[in-house]
């Protein structure tokens, strides 16, 4: 049971760190390239829809366990330390465990990606089976 509690605490810290990066993306002292990358990673982290759905074995949790922490670590390196310290302090004041930020715009974008991929797959299947010879 202690492992589960530790994992939950790490998840809470990760969410708080993502919220701090959200604030850093809006801070005027953050470089534009760090703002762009931070906004993309934070939007994905707070998106209600995953690019790789969690019900897919192993790969479903890959983004949650590997991609998001790696992205956050990269953005942290790009943001000036004074700005990051200020944003972490503001995030600690504003972020409460019961208050979960959600990015519906990022969720809609991911749904559009899936719909586009589904449409392209259907077009590909149609082209494969439309050209297939019909046997009696």
N, CA, C and O atoms as CSV, one atom per row, in Angstrom:
chain,resi,resn,atom,element,x,y,z
A,1,UNK,N,N,0.801,-1.211,0.000
A,1,UNK,CA,C,0.000,0.000,0.000
A,1,UNK,C,C,0.843,1.275,0.000
A,1,UNK,O,O,0.418,2.271,-0.585
A,2,UNK,N,N,2.033,1.287,0.638
A,2,UNK,CA,C,2.836,2.511,0.612
A,2,UNK,C,C,3.241,2.920,-0.806
A,2,UNK,O,O,3.390,4.111,-1.081
A,3,UNK,N,N,3.422,1.949,-1.709
A,3,UNK,CA,C,3.779,2.279,-3.088
A,3,UNK,C,C,2.653,3.064,-3.752
A,3,UNK,O,O,2.913,4.024,-4.478
A,4,UNK,N,N,1.420,2.671,-3.515
A,4,UNK,CA,C,0.281,3.373,-4.099
A,4,UNK,C,C,0.193,4.798,-3.561
A,4,UNK,O,O,-0.090,5.731,-4.313
A,5,UNK,N,N,0.428,4.966,-2.285
A,5,UNK,CA,C,0.390,6.303,-1.686
A,5,UNK,C,C,1.507,7.176,-2.265
A,5,UNK,O,O,1.298,8.355,-2.549
A,6,UNK,N,N,2.690,6.587,-2.435
A,6,UNK,CA,C,3.809,7.333,-3.006
A,6,UNK,C,C,3.522,7.743,-4.443
A,6,UNK,O,O,3.842,8.862,-4.844
A,7,UNK,N,N,2.921,6.846,-5.221
A,7,UNK,CA,C,2.579,7.174,-6.603
A,7,UNK,C,C,1.546,8.296,-6.679
A,7,UNK,O,O,1.629,9.166,-7.545
A,8,UNK,N,N,0.582,8.272,-5.776
A,8,UNK,CA,C,-0.423,9.342,-5.744
A,8,UNK,C,C,0.216,10.681,-5.389
A,8,UNK,O,O,-0.151,11.712,-5.952
A,9,UNK,N,N,1.171,10.670,-4.458
A,9,UNK,CA,C,1.856,11.909,-4.094
A,9,UNK,C,C,2.682,12.431,-5.261
A,9,UNK,O,O,2.722,13.636,-5.511
A,10,UNK,N,N,3.338,11.529,-5.970
A,10,UNK,CA,C,4.112,11.946,-7.146
A,10,UNK,C,C,3.195,12.529,-8.213
A,10,UNK,O,O,3.544,13.516,-8.862
A,11,UNK,N,N,2.037,11.933,-8.397
A,11,UNK,CA,C,1.084,12.454,-9.384
A,11,UNK,C,C,0.616,13.851,-8.997
A,11,UNK,O,O,0.483,14.724,-9.855
A,12,UNK,N,N,0.362,14.067,-7.693
A,12,UNK,CA,C,-0.043,15.395,-7.229
A,12,UNK,C,C,1.066,16.413,-7.468
A,12,UNK,O,O,0.800,17.534,-7.901
A,13,UNK,N,N,2.310,16.025,-7.186
A,13,UNK,CA,C,3.435,16.935,-7.412
A,13,UNK,C,C,3.593,17.243,-8.902
A,13,UNK,O,O,3.907,18.372,-9.281
A,14,UNK,N,N,3.375,16.237,-9.732
A,14,UNK,CA,C,3.473,16.434,-11.177
A,14,UNK,C,C,2.401,17.401,-11.663
A,14,UNK,O,O,2.673,18.253,-12.508
A,15,UNK,N,N,1.200,17.278,-11.142
A,15,UNK,CA,C,0.123,18.191,-11.518
A,15,UNK,C,C,0.424,19.610,-11.049
A,15,UNK,O,O,0.169,20.575,-11.770
A,16,UNK,N,N,0.970,19.733,-9.836
A,16,UNK,CA,C,1.327,21.057,-9.327
A,16,UNK,C,C,2.443,21.670,-10.170
A,16,UNK,O,O,2.433,22.871,-10.440
A,17,UNK,N,N,3.398,20.850,-10.583
A,17,UNK,CA,C,4.492,21.332,-11.437
A,17,UNK,C,C,3.950,21.761,-12.798
A,17,UNK,O,O,4.385,22.772,-13.349
A,18,UNK,N,N,3.013,21.006,-13.335
A,18,UNK,CA,C,2.408,21.373,-14.620
A,18,UNK,C,C,1.645,22.692,-14.498
A,18,UNK,O,O,1.662,23.506,-15.420
A,19,UNK,N,N,0.985,22.901,-13.376
A,19,UNK,CA,C,0.268,24.156,-13.169
A,19,UNK,C,C,1.252,25.321,-13.048
A,19,UNK,O,O,0.982,26.418,-13.536
A,20,UNK,N,N,2.388,25.081,-12.401
A,20,UNK,CA,C,3.419,26.117,-12.308
A,20,UNK,C,C,3.946,26.460,-13.703
A,20,UNK,O,O,4.215,27.624,-13.999
A,21,UNK,N,N,4.089,25.458,-14.546
A,21,UNK,CA,C,4.541,25.722,-15.915
A,21,UNK,C,C,3.473,26.454,-16.727
A,21,UNK,O,O,3.795,27.234,-17.623
A,22,UNK,N,N,2.207,26.201,-16.412
A,22,UNK,CA,C,1.125,26.958,-17.041
A,22,UNK,C,C,1.281,28.439,-16.708
A,22,UNK,O,O,1.151,29.299,-17.579
A,23,UNK,N,N,1.559,28.725,-15.437
A,23,UNK,CA,C,1.764,30.113,-15.024
A,23,UNK,C,C,3.020,30.687,-15.666
A,23,UNK,O,O,3.042,31.860,-16.041
A,24,UNK,N,N,4.060,29.878,-15.795
A,24,UNK,CA,C,5.304,30.341,-16.424
A,24,UNK,C,C,5.092,30.639,-17.904
A,24,UNK,O,O,5.722,31.543,-18.452
A,25,UNK,N,N,4.212,29.885,-18.547
A,25,UNK,CA,C,3.933,30.136,-19.968
A,25,UNK,C,C,3.250,31.485,-20.170
A,25,UNK,O,O,3.301,32.050,-21.263
A,26,UNK,N,N,2.624,31.995,-19.139
A,26,UNK,CA,C,1.948,33.289,-19.224
A,26,UNK,C,C,2.787,34.424,-18.646
A,26,UNK,O,O,2.389,35.587,-18.703
A,27,UNK,N,N,3.943,34.087,-18.095
A,27,UNK,CA,C,4.811,35.080,-17.448
A,27,UNK,C,C,5.603,35.852,-18.508
A,27,UNK,O,O,6.107,35.247,-19.454
A,28,UNK,N,N,5.722,37.174,-18.367
A,28,UNK,CA,C,6.456,37.944,-19.379
A,28,UNK,C,C,7.968,37.674,-19.388
A,28,UNK,O,O,8.632,37.983,-20.377
A,29,UNK,N,N,8.516,37.113,-18.327
A,29,UNK,CA,C,9.948,36.847,-18.274
A,29,UNK,C,C,10.360,35.530,-18.902
A,29,UNK,O,O,11.547,35.203,-18.937
A,30,UNK,N,N,9.395,34.770,-19.400
A,30,UNK,CA,C,9.693,33.479,-20.028
A,30,UNK,C,C,9.955,33.688,-21.514
A,30,UNK,O,O,9.187,34.386,-22.176
A,31,UNK,N,N,11.029,33.097,-22.058
A,31,UNK,CA,C,11.289,33.226,-23.502
A,31,UNK,C,C,10.152,32.627,-24.334
A,31,UNK,O,O,9.438,31.735,-23.874
A,32,UNK,N,N,9.992,33.124,-25.556
A,32,UNK,CA,C,8.870,32.715,-26.391
A,32,UNK,C,C,8.889,31.226,-26.702
A,32,UNK,O,O,7.836,30.589,-26.727
A,33,UNK,N,N,10.078,30.655,-26.942
A,33,UNK,CA,C,10.155,29.233,-27.283
A,33,UNK,C,C,9.788,28.357,-26.085
A,33,UNK,O,O,9.194,27.291,-26.248
A,34,UNK,N,N,10.144,28.809,-24.881
A,34,UNK,CA,C,9.752,28.076,-23.678
A,34,UNK,C,C,8.247,28.206,-23.448
A,34,UNK,O,O,7.604,27.256,-23.000
A,35,UNK,N,N,7.686,29.371,-23.749
A,35,UNK,CA,C,6.230,29.567,-23.621
A,35,UNK,C,C,5.483,28.619,-24.546
A,35,UNK,O,O,4.502,27.989,-24.151
A,36,UNK,N,N,5.960,28.526,-25.782
A,36,UNK,CA,C,5.297,27.674,-26.771
A,36,UNK,C,C,5.329,26.205,-26.345
A,36,UNK,O,O,4.305,25.523,-26.372
A,37,UNK,N,N,6.496,25.728,-25.957
A,37,UNK,CA,C,6.626,24.334,-25.540
A,37,UNK,C,C,5.863,24.072,-24.238
A,37,UNK,O,O,5.218,23.033,-24.097
A,38,UNK,N,N,5.936,25.000,-23.298
A,38,UNK,CA,C,5.216,24.839,-22.029
A,38,UNK,C,C,3.708,24.790,-22.262
A,38,UNK,O,O,3.012,23.968,-21.665
A,39,UNK,N,N,3.207,25.662,-23.123
A,39,UNK,CA,C,1.767,25.679,-23.405
A,39,UNK,C,C,1.323,24.354,-24.016
A,39,UNK,O,O,0.270,23.826,-23.657
A,40,UNK,N,N,2.114,23.820,-24.931
A,40,UNK,CA,C,1.741,22.550,-25.572
A,40,UNK,C,C,1.750,21.397,-24.571
A,40,UNK,O,O,0.826,20.584,-24.556
A,41,UNK,N,N,2.769,21.321,-23.747
A,41,UNK,CA,C,2.878,20.214,-22.793
A,41,UNK,C,C,1.826,20.321,-21.706
A,41,UNK,O,O,1.218,19.321,-21.325
A,42,UNK,N,N,1.611,21.528,-21.203
A,42,UNK,CA,C,0.608,21.715,-20.151
A,42,UNK,C,C,-0.796,21.457,-20.693
A,42,UNK,O,O,-1.623,20.861,-20.004
A,43,UNK,N,N,-1.068,21.896,-21.908
A,43,UNK,CA,C,-2.387,21.632,-22.503
A,43,UNK,C,C,-2.614,20.134,-22.632
A,43,UNK,O,O,-3.710,19.643,-22.358
A,44,UNK,N,N,-1.589,19.408,-23.047
A,44,UNK,CA,C,-1.734,17.960,-23.160
A,44,UNK,C,C,-1.869,17.303,-21.792
A,44,UNK,O,O,-2.655,16.372,-21.621
A,45,UNK,N,N,-1.104,17.788,-20.823
A,45,UNK,CA,C,-1.163,17.210,-19.472
A,45,UNK,C,C,-2.547,17.401,-18.847
A,45,UNK,O,O,-3.034,16.518,-18.142
A,46,UNK,N,N,-3.178,18.545,-19.101
A,46,UNK,CA,C,-4.488,18.830,-18.513
A,46,UNK,C,C,-5.649,18.474,-19.434
A,46,UNK,O,O,-6.807,18.743,-19.113
A,47,UNK,N,N,-5.342,17.874,-20.569
A,47,UNK,CA,C,-6.376,17.495,-21.507
A,47,UNK,C,C,-7.195,16.326,-20.954
A,47,UNK,O,O,-6.629,15.384,-20.399
A,48,UNK,N,N,-8.516,16.380,-21.102
A,48,UNK,CA,C,-9.330,15.261,-20.634
A,48,UNK,C,C,-9.234,14.041,-21.552
A,48,UNK,O,O,-9.720,12.967,-21.199
A,49,UNK,N,N,-8.617,14.192,-22.717
A,49,UNK,CA,C,-8.479,13.102,-23.680
A,49,UNK,C,C,-6.993,12.870,-23.928
A,49,UNK,O,O,-6.248,13.827,-24.141
A,50,UNK,N,N,-6.558,11.628,-23.903
A,50,UNK,CA,C,-5.168,11.291,-24.179
A,50,UNK,C,C,-4.980,10.992,-25.655
A,50,UNK,O,O,-5.893,10.509,-26.325
A,51,UNK,N,N,-3.787,11.283,-26.153
A,51,UNK,CA,C,-3.457,10.932,-27.529
A,51,UNK,C,C,-3.436,9.424,-27.695
A,51,UNK,O,O,-3.920,8.892,-28.695
A,52,UNK,N,N,-2.871,8.738,-26.707
A,52,UNK,CA,C,-2.885,7.277,-26.666
A,52,UNK,C,C,-3.838,6.902,-25.526
A,52,UNK,O,O,-3.479,7.091,-24.364
A,53,UNK,N,N,-5.024,6.385,-25.806
A,53,UNK,CA,C,-5.992,6.084,-24.749
A,53,UNK,C,C,-5.435,5.096,-23.712
A,53,UNK,O,O,-4.671,4.190,-24.048
A,54,UNK,N,N,-5.828,5.287,-22.462
A,54,UNK,CA,C,-5.297,4.476,-21.364
A,54,UNK,C,C,-5.710,3.012,-21.433
A,54,UNK,O,O,-5.058,2.172,-20.812
A,55,UNK,N,N,-6.770,2.677,-22.166
A,55,UNK,CA,C,-7.194,1.276,-22.216
A,55,UNK,C,C,-6.293,0.422,-23.112
A,55,UNK,O,O,-6.399,-0.805,-23.098
A,56,UNK,N,N,-5.409,1.054,-23.890
A,56,UNK,CA,C,-4.457,0.294,-24.707
A,56,UNK,C,C,-3.350,-0.201,-23.779
A,56,UNK,O,O,-2.694,0.610,-23.126
A,57,UNK,N,N,-3.130,-1.512,-23.705
A,57,UNK,CA,C,-2.137,-2.046,-22.768
A,57,UNK,C,C,-0.751,-1.442,-22.994
A,57,UNK,O,O,-0.315,-1.278,-24.133
A,58,UNK,N,N,-0.092,-1.127,-21.937
A,58,UNK,CA,C,1.264,-0.585,-21.857
A,58,UNK,C,C,1.371,0.793,-22.512
A,58,UNK,O,O,1.747,1.756,-21.845
A,59,UNK,N,N,1.053,0.906,-23.787
A,59,UNK,CA,C,1.191,2.185,-24.486
A,59,UNK,C,C,0.259,3.257,-23.933
A,59,UNK,O,O,0.565,4.446,-24.013
A,60,UNK,N,N,-0.869,2.847,-23.378
A,60,UNK,CA,C,-1.836,3.802,-22.864
A,60,UNK,C,C,-1.300,4.630,-21.718
A,60,UNK,O,O,-1.662,5.798,-21.574
A,61,UNK,N,N,-0.451,4.049,-20.911
A,61,UNK,CA,C,0.121,4.771,-19.782
A,61,UNK,C,C,1.494,5.334,-20.093
A,61,UNK,O,O,2.084,6.016,-19.254
A,62,UNK,N,N,2.015,5.062,-21.282
A,62,UNK,CA,C,3.337,5.538,-21.650
A,62,UNK,C,C,3.404,7.062,-21.637
A,62,UNK,O,O,4.376,7.636,-21.145
A,63,UNK,N,N,2.384,7.717,-22.173
A,63,UNK,CA,C,2.413,9.181,-22.187
A,63,UNK,C,C,2.332,9.752,-20.774
A,63,UNK,O,O,2.992,10.745,-20.468
A,64,UNK,N,N,1.533,9.134,-19.916
A,64,UNK,CA,C,1.400,9.635,-18.551
A,64,UNK,C,C,2.666,9.404,-17.728
A,64,UNK,O,O,3.021,10.236,-16.893
A,65,UNK,N,N,3.336,8.305,-17.951
A,65,UNK,CA,C,4.489,7.945,-17.130
A,65,UNK,C,C,5.824,8.435,-17.687
A,65,UNK,O,O,6.772,8.641,-16.929
A,66,UNK,N,N,5.903,8.623,-19.000
A,66,UNK,CA,C,7.190,8.972,-19.597
A,66,UNK,C,C,7.146,10.302,-20.343
A,66,UNK,O,O,7.953,11.191,-20.069
A,67,UNK,N,N,6.222,10.447,-21.270
A,67,UNK,CA,C,6.237,11.617,-22.145
A,67,UNK,C,C,5.983,12.931,-21.406
A,67,UNK,O,O,6.701,13.906,-21.625
A,68,UNK,N,N,4.992,12.970,-20.549
A,68,UNK,CA,C,4.683,14.209,-19.837
A,68,UNK,C,C,5.817,14.599,-18.889
A,68,UNK,O,O,6.239,15.756,-18.912
A,69,UNK,N,N,6.336,13.680,-18.048
A,69,UNK,CA,C,7.469,14.087,-17.193
A,69,UNK,C,C,8.698,14.529,-17.986
A,69,UNK,O,O,9.378,15.473,-17.585
A,70,UNK,N,N,8.992,13.864,-19.105
A,70,UNK,CA,C,10.135,14.290,-19.919
A,70,UNK,C,C,9.900,15.680,-20.517
A,70,UNK,O,O,10.808,16.510,-20.554
A,71,UNK,N,N,8.691,15.918,-20.975
A,71,UNK,CA,C,8.363,17.238,-21.512
A,71,UNK,C,C,8.459,18.320,-20.455
A,71,UNK,O,O,8.981,19.405,-20.712
A,72,UNK,N,N,7.953,18.023,-19.261
A,72,UNK,CA,C,8.034,18.992,-18.168
A,72,UNK,C,C,9.491,19.265,-17.803
A,72,UNK,O,O,9.859,20.413,-17.556
A,73,UNK,N,N,10.318,18.229,-17.766
A,73,UNK,CA,C,11.732,18.405,-17.428
A,73,UNK,C,C,12.438,19.275,-18.469
A,73,UNK,O,O,13.277,20.106,-18.123
A,74,UNK,N,N,12.096,19.081,-19.743
A,74,UNK,CA,C,12.697,19.888,-20.802
A,74,UNK,C,C,12.297,21.351,-20.662
A,74,UNK,O,O,13.143,22.237,-20.785
A,75,UNK,N,N,11.034,21.612,-20.411
A,75,UNK,CA,C,10.561,22.990,-20.287
A,75,UNK,C,C,11.165,23.661,-19.057
A,75,UNK,O,O,11.481,24.850,-19.095
A,76,UNK,N,N,11.326,22.919,-17.977
A,76,UNK,CA,C,11.909,23.488,-16.764
A,76,UNK,C,C,13.319,23.995,-17.038
A,76,UNK,O,O,13.736,25.012,-16.484
A,77,UNK,N,N,14.050,23.289,-17.891
A,77,UNK,CA,C,15.411,23.725,-18.244
A,77,UNK,C,C,15.406,25.013,-19.079
A,77,UNK,O,O,16.375,25.772,-19.051
A,78,UNK,N,N,14.336,25.256,-19.808
A,78,UNK,CA,C,14.273,26.424,-20.684
A,78,UNK,C,C,13.795,27.695,-19.986
A,78,UNK,O,O,14.009,28.795,-20.496
A,79,UNK,N,N,13.158,27.558,-18.838
A,79,UNK,CA,C,12.587,28.701,-18.135
A,79,UNK,C,C,13.611,29.230,-17.133
A,79,UNK,O,O,14.229,28.448,-16.411
A,80,UNK,N,N,13.797,30.557,-17.080
A,80,UNK,CA,C,14.727,31.127,-16.099
A,80,UNK,C,C,14.333,30.731,-14.662
A,80,UNK,O,O,13.150,30.660,-14.332
A,81,UNK,N,N,15.328,30.479,-13.831
A,81,UNK,CA,C,15.066,29.951,-12.483
A,81,UNK,C,C,14.264,30.922,-11.617
A,81,UNK,O,O,13.453,30.481,-10.802
A,82,UNK,N,N,14.470,32.226,-11.771
A,82,UNK,CA,C,13.709,33.190,-10.973
A,82,UNK,C,C,12.228,33.152,-11.351
A,82,UNK,O,O,11.357,33.207,-10.482
A,83,UNK,N,N,11.954,33.060,-12.637
A,83,UNK,CA,C,10.567,32.982,-13.108
A,83,UNK,C,C,9.930,31.694,-12.618
A,83,UNK,O,O,8.784,31.698,-12.168
A,84,UNK,N,N,10.663,30.595,-12.702
A,84,UNK,CA,C,10.134,29.298,-12.279
A,84,UNK,C,C,9.846,29.281,-10.782
A,84,UNK,O,O,8.825,28.742,-10.356
A,85,UNK,N,N,10.737,29.867,-9.978
A,85,UNK,CA,C,10.512,29.917,-8.527
A,85,UNK,C,C,9.265,30.738,-8.201
A,85,UNK,O,O,8.478,30.362,-7.332
A,86,UNK,N,N,9.091,31.856,-8.898
A,86,UNK,CA,C,7.902,32.692,-8.678
A,86,UNK,C,C,6.624,31.947,-9.061
A,86,UNK,O,O,5.621,32.021,-8.350
A,87,UNK,N,N,6.662,31.239,-10.174
A,87,UNK,CA,C,5.480,30.508,-10.642
A,87,UNK,C,C,5.179,29.297,-9.767
A,87,UNK,O,O,4.013,28.971,-9.549
A,88,UNK,N,N,6.210,28.630,-9.265
A,88,UNK,CA,C,5.988,27.513,-8.345
A,88,UNK,C,C,5.338,27.990,-7.059
A,88,UNK,O,O,4.471,27.314,-6.507
A,89,UNK,N,N,5.757,29.156,-6.582
A,89,UNK,CA,C,5.157,29.716,-5.373
A,89,UNK,C,C,3.683,30.058,-5.611
A,89,UNK,O,O,2.829,29.772,-4.773
A,90,UNK,N,N,3.399,30.669,-6.754
A,90,UNK,CA,C,2.008,31.009,-7.069
A,90,UNK,C,C,1.172,29.759,-7.265
A,90,UNK,O,O,0.002,29.728,-6.885
A,91,UNK,N,N,1.762,28.727,-7.858
A,91,UNK,CA,C,1.027,27.475,-8.073
A,91,UNK,C,C,0.737,26.789,-6.754
A,91,UNK,O,O,-0.334,26.208,-6.581
A,92,UNK,N,N,1.680,26.848,-5.816
A,92,UNK,CA,C,1.456,26.226,-4.505
A,92,UNK,C,C,0.311,26.918,-3.774
A,92,UNK,O,O,-0.440,26.274,-3.042
A,93,UNK,N,N,0.178,28.223,-3.968
A,93,UNK,CA,C,-0.921,28.958,-3.340
A,93,UNK,C,C,-2.260,28.671,-4.014
A,93,UNK,O,O,-3.290,28.602,-3.343
A,94,UNK,N,N,-2.250,28.504,-5.337
A,94,UNK,CA,C,-3.501,28.374,-6.087
A,94,UNK,C,C,-3.957,26.945,-6.298
A,94,UNK,O,O,-5.157,26.700,-6.428
A,95,UNK,N,N,-3.041,26.002,-6.336
A,95,UNK,CA,C,-3.381,24.616,-6.673
A,95,UNK,C,C,-3.796,23.862,-5.424
A,95,UNK,O,O,-3.013,23.711,-4.486
A,96,UNK,N,N,-5.030,23.392,-5.418
A,96,UNK,CA,C,-5.524,22.573,-4.317
A,96,UNK,C,C,-5.829,21.189,-4.854
A,96,UNK,O,O,-6.185,21.060,-6.025
A,97,UNK,N,N,-5.701,20.134,-4.030
A,97,UNK,CA,C,-5.929,18.778,-4.533
A,97,UNK,C,C,-7.317,18.547,-5.131
A,97,UNK,O,O,-7.451,17.741,-6.052
A,98,UNK,N,N,-8.343,19.221,-4.641
A,98,UNK,CA,C,-9.691,19.023,-5.165
A,98,UNK,C,C,-9.964,19.798,-6.443
A,98,UNK,O,O,-10.946,19.530,-7.136
A,99,UNK,N,N,-9.109,20.751,-6.756
A,99,UNK,CA,C,-9.298,21.603,-7.917
A,99,UNK,C,C,-8.426,21.097,-9.047
A,99,UNK,O,O,-7.212,21.302,-9.031
A,100,UNK,N,N,-9.018,20.446,-10.018
A,100,UNK,CA,C,-8.258,19.876,-11.137
A,100,UNK,C,C,-8.466,20.722,-12.377
A,100,UNK,O,O,-9.581,20.795,-12.894
A,101,UNK,N,N,-7.391,21.378,-12.874
A,101,UNK,CA,C,-7.547,22.144,-14.107
A,101,UNK,C,C,-7.710,21.207,-15.303
A,101,UNK,O,O,-7.109,20.134,-15.356
A,102,UNK,N,N,-8.526,21.628,-16.248
A,102,UNK,CA,C,-8.810,20.822,-17.437
A,102,UNK,C,C,-8.699,21.726,-18.655
A,102,UNK,O,O,-9.161,22.867,-18.627
A,103,UNK,N,N,-8.094,21.226,-19.715
A,103,UNK,CA,C,-7.981,21.976,-20.955
A,103,UNK,C,C,-8.893,21.331,-21.998
A,103,UNK,O,O,-8.533,20.330,-22.617
A,104,UNK,N,N,-10.059,21.908,-22.182
A,104,UNK,CA,C,-11.001,21.373,-23.154
A,104,UNK,C,C,-10.541,21.657,-24.586
A,104,UNK,O,O,-10.860,20.898,-25.501
A,105,UNK,N,N,-9.800,22.738,-24.781
A,105,UNK,CA,C,-9.290,23.038,-26.122
A,105,UNK,C,C,-8.302,21.956,-26.560
A,105,UNK,O,O,-8.346,21.497,-27.702
A,106,UNK,N,N,-7.416,21.553,-25.658
A,106,UNK,CA,C,-6.469,20.483,-25.994
A,106,UNK,C,C,-7.213,19.167,-26.220
A,106,UNK,O,O,-6.855,18.396,-27.111
A,107,UNK,N,N,-8.239,18.910,-25.423
A,107,UNK,CA,C,-9.043,17.707,-25.610
A,107,UNK,C,C,-9.722,17.696,-26.967
A,107,UNK,O,O,-9.762,16.669,-27.645
A,108,UNK,N,N,-10.259,18.853,-27.360
A,108,UNK,CA,C,-10.907,18.956,-28.676
A,108,UNK,C,C,-9.893,18.750,-29.796
A,108,UNK,O,O,-10.207,18.118,-30.805
A,109,UNK,N,N,-8.680,19.277,-29.628
A,109,UNK,CA,C,-7.638,19.104,-30.629
A,109,UNK,C,C,-7.274,17.631,-30.781
A,109,UNK,O,O,-7.101,17.145,-31.899
A,110,UNK,N,N,-7.157,16.924,-29.672
A,110,UNK,CA,C,-6.807,15.504,-29.726
A,110,UNK,C,C,-7.940,14.697,-30.356
A,110,UNK,O,O,-7.686,13.756,-31.108
A,111,UNK,N,N,-9.181,15.055,-30.056
A,111,UNK,CA,C,-10.325,14.385,-30.689
A,111,UNK,C,C,-10.294,14.632,-32.196
A,111,UNK,O,O,-10.608,13.733,-32.976
A,112,UNK,N,N,-9.922,15.835,-32.610
A,112,UNK,CA,C,-9.819,16.131,-34.051
A,112,UNK,C,C,-8.716,15.291,-34.703
A,112,UNK,O,O,-8.873,14.841,-35.838
A,113,UNK,N,N,-7.614,15.078,-33.999
A,113,UNK,CA,C,-6.553,14.220,-34.535
A,113,UNK,C,C,-7.090,12.816,-34.755
A,113,UNK,O,O,-6.870,12.226,-35.813
A,114,UNK,N,N,-7.797,12.272,-33.759
A,114,UNK,CA,C,-8.340,10.912,-33.878
A,114,UNK,C,C,-9.369,10.822,-34.995
A,114,UNK,O,O,-9.387,9.838,-35.736
A,115,UNK,N,N,-10.223,11.828,-35.130
A,115,UNK,CA,C,-11.223,11.815,-36.201
A,115,UNK,C,C,-10.561,11.896,-37.572
A,115,UNK,O,O,-10.991,11.230,-38.514
A,116,UNK,N,N,-9.519,12.711,-37.682
A,116,UNK,CA,C,-8.791,12.810,-38.948
A,116,UNK,C,C,-8.137,11.482,-39.296
A,116,UNK,O,O,-8.205,11.033,-40.441
A,117,UNK,N,N,-7.503,10.854,-38.311
A,117,UNK,CA,C,-6.881,9.552,-38.554
A,117,UNK,C,C,-7.917,8.495,-38.935
A,117,UNK,O,O,-7.664,7.655,-39.799
A,118,UNK,N,N,-9.074,8.537,-38.293
A,118,UNK,CA,C,-10.136,7.580,-38.635
A,118,UNK,C,C,-10.630,7.814,-40.059
A,118,UNK,O,O,-10.836,6.858,-40.807
A,119,UNK,N,N,-10.820,9.076,-40.440
A,119,UNK,CA,C,-11.275,9.380,-41.805
A,119,UNK,C,C,-10.236,8.944,-42.832
A,119,UNK,O,O,-10.587,8.370,-43.863
A,120,UNK,N,N,-8.957,9.213,-42.560
A,120,UNK,CA,C,-7.906,8.787,-43.482
A,120,UNK,C,C,-7.839,7.264,-43.585
A,120,UNK,O,O,-7.608,6.718,-44.664
A,121,UNK,N,N,-8.042,6.588,-42.464
A,121,UNK,CA,C,-8.064,5.122,-42.479
A,121,UNK,C,C,-9.221,4.581,-43.296
A,121,UNK,O,O,-9.064,3.603,-44.027
A,122,UNK,N,N,-10.387,5.210,-43.178
A,122,UNK,CA,C,-11.546,4.767,-43.946
A,122,UNK,C,C,-11.336,5.026,-45.432
A,122,UNK,O,O,-11.720,4.204,-46.265
A,123,UNK,N,N,-10.733,6.157,-45.771
A,123,UNK,CA,C,-10.434,6.442,-47.184
A,123,UNK,C,C,-9.450,5.422,-47.726
A,123,UNK,O,O,-9.611,4.940,-48.848
A,124,UNK,N,N,-8.438,5.089,-46.946
A,124,UNK,CA,C,-7.455,4.094,-47.371
A,124,UNK,C,C,-8.112,2.726,-47.560
A,124,UNK,O,O,-7.859,2.048,-48.556
A,125,UNK,N,N,-8.960,2.315,-46.600
A,125,UNK,CA,C,-9.651,1.034,-46.727
A,125,UNK,C,C,-10.550,1.009,-47.960
A,125,UNK,O,O,-10.615,0.000,-48.662
A,126,UNK,N,N,-11.235,2.104,-48.223
A,126,UNK,CA,C,-12.103,2.170,-49.395
A,126,UNK,C,C,-11.281,2.027,-50.673
A,126,UNK,O,O,-11.676,1.317,-51.598
A,127,UNK,N,N,-10.136,2.706,-50.717
A,127,UNK,CA,C,-9.325,2.617,-51.925
A,127,UNK,C,C,-8.746,1.217,-52.116
A,127,UNK,O,O,-8.582,0.765,-53.249
A,128,UNK,N,N,-8.436,0.532,-51.024
A,128,UNK,CA,C,-7.907,-0.828,-51.121
A,128,UNK,C,C,-8.992,-1.791,-51.609
A,128,UNK,O,O,-8.750,-2.600,-52.505
A,129,UNK,N,N,-10.180,-1.703,-51.022
A,129,UNK,CA,C,-11.235,-2.643,-51.368
A,129,UNK,C,C,-11.998,-2.252,-52.634
A,129,UNK,O,O,-12.625,-3.112,-53.252
A,130,UNK,N,N,-11.962,-0.989,-53.035
A,130,UNK,CA,C,-12.638,-0.576,-54.269
A,130,UNK,C,C,-11.883,-1.079,-55.495
A,130,UNK,O,O,-12.498,-1.365,-56.523
A,131,UNK,N,N,-10.586,-1.187,-55.401
A,131,UNK,CA,C,-9.765,-1.666,-56.510
A,131,UNK,C,C,-9.616,-3.178,-56.530
A,131,UNK,O,O,-9.089,-3.733,-57.494
A,132,UNK,N,N,-10.069,-3.850,-55.485
A,132,UNK,CA,C,-9.928,-5.304,-55.410
A,132,UNK,C,C,-10.875,-5.978,-56.401
A,132,UNK,O,O,-12.032,-5.577,-56.532
A,133,UNK,N,N,-10.384,-6.997,-57.094
A,133,UNK,CA,C,-11.269,-7.708,-58.035
A,133,UNK,C,C,-12.344,-8.502,-57.280
A,133,UNK,O,O,-12.095,-9.067,-56.215
A,134,UNK,N,N,-13.516,-8.524,-57.852
A,134,UNK,CA,C,-14.626,-9.259,-57.262
A,134,UNK,C,C,-14.604,-10.684,-57.804
A,134,UNK,O,O,-14.622,-10.891,-59.017
A,135,UNK,N,N,-14.565,-11.646,-56.921
A,135,UNK,CA,C,-14.546,-13.064,-57.376
A,135,UNK,C,C,-15.959,-13.633,-57.300
A,135,UNK,O,O,-16.720,-13.295,-56.393
A,136,UNK,N,N,-16.308,-14.492,-58.248
A,136,UNK,CA,C,-17.682,-15.038,-58.314
A,136,UNK,C,C,-17.978,-16.038,-57.257
A,136,UNK,O,O,-19.088,-16.568,-57.202
